[in-house]
């Protein structure tokens, strides 16, 4: 009897000690939202773009900003658009800012989808300022390796072994994926791909691009049919293209030769500085996403000085008109609960 009591007491003591030593990890990790009607994030990169969105909201009776919160320097405007809960914010310019602020927003708010609108440089020579591209796929164009020329072979370069192996895998994948880039070097710059991590994968995987949510691409096509024609201040209608490829890099592109290289390698429609990062973060978090880009300049294809500063406000305005049309289609397709 005494031995039994001793064993029970020992078990209680050991269990208590184990509980005291075992750390509770439930307080860590991303927040779990129980909100039934999750939100649409309306996103832009910088001031002219967000100003166009805010101005459009201010003109509508059924759109309202109800509260503004600031976390770590980022301003989030919370409100509704025709009953749909929304959060509006700027990512900041360039890849690191876009990745950081999108992930912050997904951690802070119950977001179901991300709709980004902003300006871009035209790679497709058919585009002019004010025209709109809605690419289906977004690529990082400046993920690369810089190498030395081969002193023994004119026009060749000394490539690291890992990169030669990577090129072989890229070429093999191209046989099965028509959207895989047709990689070639731009001088000493040789393009490569980053390795992406995602829950459920055994190891990081190289991804050449991130695809916008097909349902949102289709809703954008419907929006184009249902909204009034979008006109430039001159009265001329704009060109809108849904589909194809966009490219993202941490550079303001203003070089004709590099622009032509992007056409050859990526078959790109437009170039800018945030979208592929937004796509990657949404992909990893299983969040629906799409990006509208309105042309502000020709990315080096112009004669003389770049005119982005002339057309950034106008392009943001044309893009916002399509953005509102897409929001209308989202509400019709996913009505508030």
C-alpha positions in Angstrom: 0.0 0.0 0.0 2.8 2.4 1.0 4.6 1.5 -2.2 1.5 2.3 -4.3 1.0 5.7 -2.6 4.7 6.4 -3.2 4.5 5.6 -6.9 1.4 7.8 -7.3 3.1 10.7 -5.5 6.2 10.2 -7.7 4.1 10.2 -10.8 2.4 13.5 -9.7 5.8 15.1 -9.0 7.3 14.0 -12.3 4.2 15.2 -14.2 4.3 18.5 -12.5 8.1 18.9 -13.2 7.5 18.0 -16.8 4.7 20.5 -17.2 6.9 23.2 -15.6 9.8 22.5 -17.9 7.7 22.0 -21.1 7.4 25.3 -22.9 4.0 26.3 -24.3 4.5 27.2 -27.9 0.8 28.1 -28.6 1.6 31.7 -28.1 4.0 31.7 -31.1 3.3 31.7 -34.8 0.8 33.5 -37.0 -2.5 34.7 -35.7 -5.5 32.5 -36.4 -8.5 34.5 -37.5 -12.0 33.2 -36.9 -13.7 36.0 -38.9 -16.4 34.6 -41.1 -16.3 37.4 -43.7 -12.7 37.9 -44.4 -11.4 41.0 -46.1 -10.1 42.2 -49.4 -6.8 44.0 -49.3 -6.5 46.9 -51.7 -2.8 47.6 -52.2 -0.6 50.1 -54.0 3.1 50.8 -53.8 3.4 54.5 -53.4 1.7 57.9 -53.1 0.2 58.7 -56.5 -1.3 55.2 -56.6 -2.8 55.3 -53.2 -4.0 58.9 -53.7 -6.0 57.8 -56.8 -7.6 55.0 -54.8 -8.4 57.2 -51.8 -9.9 59.9 -54.2 -12.1 57.3 -55.9 -13.4 56.1 -52.5 -14.1 59.6 -51.4 -16.4 60.1 -54.5 -18.6 57.1 -53.7 -21.6 57.0 -51.4 -21.1 53.2 -50.7 -17.4 53.2 -49.9 -16.0 54.4 -46.6 -12.8 54.5 -44.6 -13.8 54.0 -41.0 -10.6 53.7 -39.2 -6.8 54.2 -39.7 -4.2 52.2 -37.9 -0.5 52.5 -38.1 1.8 49.5 -37.3 5.6 49.7 -37.6 5.2 52.8 -39.7 2.7 51.3 -42.2 -0.7 53.0 -42.4 -3.7 50.7 -42.8 -7.1 52.2 -43.7 -10.0 49.9 -42.6 -13.4 50.3 -44.2 -16.0 48.9 -46.5 -16.7 49.0 -50.3 -20.4 48.2 -51.0 -20.5 46.1 -47.9 -17.2 44.3 -48.5 -14.7 44.8 -45.6 -11.5 46.2 -47.0 -8.0 47.2 -45.8 -6.1 49.7 -47.9 -2.4 50.3 -47.6 0.8 51.0 -49.5 3.6 48.5 -49.6 6.4 50.9 -50.2 8.5 50.8 -53.3 10.6 47.8 -54.3 10.8 44.0 -53.5 11.9 44.0 -49.9 9.2 46.5 -48.9 6.5 44.7 -50.8 7.3 41.3 -49.3 7.6 42.8 -45.8 4.4 44.8 -45.8 2.2 42.1 -47.5 3.3 39.5 -44.9 2.6 42.0 -42.1 -0.9 42.7 -43.4 -1.6 38.9 -43.6 -0.4 38.5 -40.1 -2.4 41.5 -38.7 -5.8 41.2 -40.6 -8.2 38.5 -41.7 -7.4 38.9 -45.4 -8.9 36.6 -48.0 -7.6 38.1 -51.2 -5.1 40.8 -52.3 -5.9 43.2 -55.2 -2.9 45.4 -56.1 -3.0 48.4 -58.4 -0.1 50.5 -59.6 2.0 51.8 -62.4 4.6 50.1 -64.5 6.9 50.6 -67.4 5.8 49.1 -70.7 7.9 46.3 -72.2 5.3 45.4 -74.8 5.9 48.0 -77.6 2.2 48.1 -78.2 1.6 49.8 -74.9 1.4 53.6 -74.3 1.0 55.6 -71.1 -2.4 55.0 -69.5 -2.8 51.5 -71.0 -3.4 48.6 -68.5 -1.8 45.2 -68.2 -3.1 42.4 -65.9 -0.5 39.7 -66.3 -1.3 36.1 -65.3 2.3 35.4 -64.2 5.0 37.4 -62.5 8.8 36.8 -62.7 11.8 38.2 -60.8 14.0 39.5 -63.6 17.1 40.5 -61.6 17.7 37.4 -59.5 21.1 36.6 -61.0 24.8 35.8 -60.8 27.4 38.3 -61.9 30.4 36.5 -63.5 33.8 37.3 -65.0 34.6 36.9 -68.7 36.5 33.8 -69.7 40.1 34.9 -70.5 40.6 32.0 -72.8 37.4 32.3 -74.9 36.2 35.6 -76.3 32.5 36.4 -75.5 32.3 33.6 -72.9 32.1 33.7 -69.1 33.4 31.7 -66.2 30.2 30.2 -64.7 30.1 28.6 -61.2 29.4 24.9 -61.2 26.1 25.3 -59.4 24.9 27.7 -62.0 25.8 25.4 -64.9 23.8 22.7 -63.2 20.9 25.1 -62.7 20.9 26.1 -66.4 20.6 22.4 -67.3 17.5 22.1 -65.1 16.0 25.3 -66.5 16.5 24.0 -70.1 15.0 20.7 -69.2 11.9 22.3 -67.6 11.4 24.5 -70.6 10.6 21.4 -72.6 7.4 20.9 -70.4 6.6 24.4 -69.4 6.0 26.9 -72.2 6.0 29.7 -69.6 9.5 28.9 -68.3 11.9 31.8 -69.3 14.1 31.4 -72.3 17.2 32.2 -70.3 20.1 34.0 -71.8 22.7 36.3 -70.3 22.8 40.1 -70.5 26.5 40.6 -70.6 28.1 39.4 -67.4 24.6 39.2 -65.8 23.2 35.6 -65.9 19.6 35.1 -64.6 18.7 32.5 -62.1 15.9 31.7 -59.8 15.4 31.8 -56.0 14.4 28.8 -54.0 10.9 29.1 -52.4 9.8 27.5 -49.2 6.2 26.5 -48.5 4.4 24.5 -45.8 4.1 20.9 -46.9 7.1 20.8 -49.1 10.0 18.6 -48.1 12.6 21.1 -49.4 12.8 24.5 -51.1 11.9 24.5 -54.7 13.0 26.9 -57.5 10.1 28.7 -59.1 10.4 30.7 -62.3 7.2 32.6 -61.7 4.1 33.1 -59.6 0.6 32.8 -61.1 -2.3 35.1 -60.2 -5.4 33.4 -59.0 -7.3 32.2 -62.1 -10.7 33.1 -60.7 -9.6 36.7 -60.2 -8.2 36.8 -63.7 -11.6 35.8 -65.1 -13.4 38.3 -62.9 -11.1 41.0 -64.3 -12.2 40.0 -67.8 -15.8 40.4 -66.8 -15.1 43.7 -65.2 -13.6 45.0 -68.4 -16.8 44.1 -70.3 -19.1 45.7 -67.6 -17.4 49.0 -66.9 -17.5 52.1 -69.1 -14.6 52.5 -71.5 -11.6 53.9 -69.7 -10.4 57.1 -71.4 -7.3 59.2 -71.2 -7.8 62.9 -70.3 -7.5 63.5 -74.1 -10.6 61.4 -74.6 -8.7 58.6 -76.3 -9.6 55.0 -75.1 -6.9 53.0 -73.5 -5.6 49.5 -74.4 -6.3 46.8 -71.7 -4.5 43.4 -72.0 -5.3 40.5 -69.6 -2.8 37.7 -69.6 0.9 37.2 -70.4 3.8 37.9 -68.1 5.0 40.7 -65.9 8.5 41.1 -64.5 9.7 42.5 -61.1 13.1 43.7 -60.0 14.7 46.1 -57.6 15.6 48.5 -60.4 13.8 51.4 -62.1 14.1 50.2 -65.6 15.1 52.9 -68.2 17.3 51.1 -70.6 16.3 50.1 -74.2 18.6 47.1 -74.5 17.6 45.6 -71.2 14.0 46.2 -72.2 14.5 44.1 -75.4 16.2 41.4 -73.3 13.1 41.2 -71.1 11.0 40.7 -74.2 13.2 37.9 -75.4 13.7 36.1 -72.1 10.4 36.6 -70.3 8.0 37.7 -73.1 7.1 40.5 -70.6 4.3 43.0 -71.0 5.4 45.4 -68.2 8.1 45.8 -65.6 7.9 47.2 -62.1 9.3 46.7 -58.6 6.8 44.9 -56.3 4.4 42.4 -58.0 6.4 39.2 -58.0 7.1 39.7 -54.3 3.4 40.2 -53.6 2.7 37.1 -55.6 5.3 35.0 -53.7 4.0 36.0 -50.3 0.4 35.3 -51.3 1.4 31.9 -52.8 3.2 30.9 -49.6 0.2 31.9 -47.5 -2.5 30.4 -49.8 -4.1 33.8 -50.4 -5.9 34.8 -53.7 -4.2 37.6 -55.5 -4.2 39.6 -58.7 -2.3 42.8 -59.8 -3.4 45.6 -62.2 -0.6 47.6 -63.7 -1.2 50.8 -65.6 1.6 52.1 -67.9 3.3 55.3 -66.8 6.4 55.1 -69.1 8.2 53.0 -71.7 11.0 51.6 -69.5 13.7 53.0 -71.7 12.0 52.5 -75.0 11.3 56.3 -75.4 13.4 58.9 -77.1 15.0 61.1 -74.5 14.1 61.4 -70.8 11.8 59.1 -69.1 8.3 60.7 -68.5 7.1 58.5 -65.6 6.7 61.6 -63.4 4.3 63.1 -66.1 2.0 60.1 -66.3 2.1 58.5 -62.9 -1.0 60.2 -61.7 -2.9 59.7 -64.9 -1.9 56.0 -65.1 -2.9 55.6 -61.4 -6.3 57.0 -62.3 -7.0 54.6 -65.2 -5.9 51.7 -63.1 -8.2 52.7 -60.3 -11.2 52.6 -62.6 -10.5 49.0 -63.5 -9.8 48.3 -59.8 -13.3 49.4 -58.8 -14.8 47.4 -61.6 -13.0 44.3 -60.3 -14.2 45.0 -56.8 -17.8 45.1 -58.1 -17.3 41.6 -59.7 -15.7 40.3 -56.5 -18.7 41.4 -54.5 -21.2 39.8 -56.9 -19.2 36.5 -56.9 -18.4 36.4 -53.2 -21.2 38.3 -51.5 -20.7 39.4 -47.9 -21.8 36.8 -45.4 
